[in-house]
Amino acid sequence: MLDGREGPAVAMAMRIVVALARLRDARRLRPVASAHLDGCLHHGQAGLDFVERLVELGGQVRIPTTLNVGSLDLLHPNLARVSKSDATESRKLMDAYVALDARPTWTCAPYQVGHRPSLGEHVAWAESNAIVFCNSVLGARTDRYGDFLDASAAITGLVPDSGLHLSENRRATLVVDCGGLSDELKSSSVLYPVLGYLAGRVAGTEVPVFTGLADARPDEDKLKALGATAASAGGVALFHIAGVTPEAPTLAVALGGRSPHEVPTVVVDADAVRAARNSLTTALGDDIDAVSLGTPHFSLNEFRLLAELTIDGDAFDPSTEVWVSTSRAVLGQARDAGYLDPIEQAGATILTDTCTYVTPVLKPGTRVVMTNSGKWAYYAPGNIGVDVVFASLAECVASARVGRVVHDDRIWR
């Protein structure tokens, strides 16, 4: 590959893979079964030059490859407030990745659209929430791959055999004890992004294992929310939940046979989760201008829950925009299931292919946005200059109806 016998695009990609392997002190390269590419957001000329050069050299992915969000909603192109030149460059970037023969999924949650590697399978995924979900919930193996590295892996089918591809690096190095939380709180969806925020802040890039949550049996949406926020507030790329996630049937297995006394333990109580929840809110007062749902992208089950909350209630207040970000594949499923009608009739706008904190879709002058996403709450103030109110899905709906913040704090006591 390096000497060009498989073509100049492969040689270019392989130089990048080998350089990374040397930096990581990897002893060998490892074949990967699939890839998810995160370079589709237009951040400047370098990203476009890179992928267009691969296309010019005849590059094609050699493993199944999905694409992350771009800077445009290609199904609803009039939603984004971007200049004609920016829209043109963004579309060129997205088109170039498709020209590499990657699937135009345009989602940060490829696991929702059929891209689900099996337990122990090695892959090359980028996008922080996709990486942590792949490692933690599916039990497949990927390291952290960013722009250029992910595409190079897809073209060569190889990655350095290092990082989280290695079993010894997948053992838990920190225990997060949630046993003291109430059963009601542990069964609530709103807890899991808060746990993710807390874990991200205390774990950094360590591998946490949560205890005390097995009886709650958190579903994929809760695990998605936990991982996405932990990967944003920290650098968590793998977490375990003892008795829940596939590599942690027991705490002992998650710890690789070590005693819990050999690793640090963080005890999470009601005061700690309340403090973490409050940290995700930056706004003061009760005013809101918008509600943003779906970061990571809304799942079919989340559409079902939102439909149940909106089907017999009042429409959203005209002063409050409500946005739901999702993939085009899940959008089609939600429409077929009949979930979209009550949501759209209530006044929500559906955004596909991108997300509200990376593409300018909120109306000018938006100052305060409510969200049930820990990831959105963490990134939006810096990305788009708004203040955030973090809340549950039910609180977001109730607030959107009256145009001001509605909180129900009983569950946090």
SULLINLIN-V506379 format. One record per run of one state. SS is the DSSP state (helix for helix, strand for strand, loop for the rest). FROM is the first residue (numbers start at 1). LEN is the number of residues. If there is no record, write none. Layout:
ss: {SS:SS}
from: {FROM:FROM}
len: {LEN:LEN}
This chain:
ss: {loop:helix:loop:strand:loop:strand:loop:helix:loop:strand:loop:helix:loop:strand:loop:helix:loop:strand:loop:strand:loop:helix:loop:strand:loop:helix:loop:strand:loop:helix:loop:helix:loop:strand:loop:helix:loop:helix:loop:strand:loop:helix:loop:helix:loop:strand:loop:helix:loop:helix:loop:strand:loop:helix:loop:strand:loop:strand:loop:helix:loop:strand:loop:helix:loop:helix:loop:strand:loop:strand:loop:helix:loop:strand:loop:helix:loop:strand:loop:helix:loop}
from: {1:8:24:29:32:34:38:45:57:64:68:84:100:103:104:110:113:122:123:124:126:128:139:141:142:149:157:158:161:163:166:167:170:174:178:183:187:190:204:208:212:214:217:220:234:240:242:251:255:260:263:264:268:270:280:287:288:290:299:300:311:321:327:328:337:340:347:348:353:368:372:374:385:387:391:393:403:404:405:410:413}
len: {7:16:5:3:2:4:7:12:7:4:16:16:3:1:6:3:9:1:1:2:2:11:2:1:7:8:1:3:2:3:1:3:4:4:5:4:3:14:4:4:2:3:3:14:6:2:9:4:5:3:1:4:2:10:7:1:2:9:1:11:10:6:1:9:3:7:1:5:15:4:2:11:2:4:2:10:1:1:5:3:1}
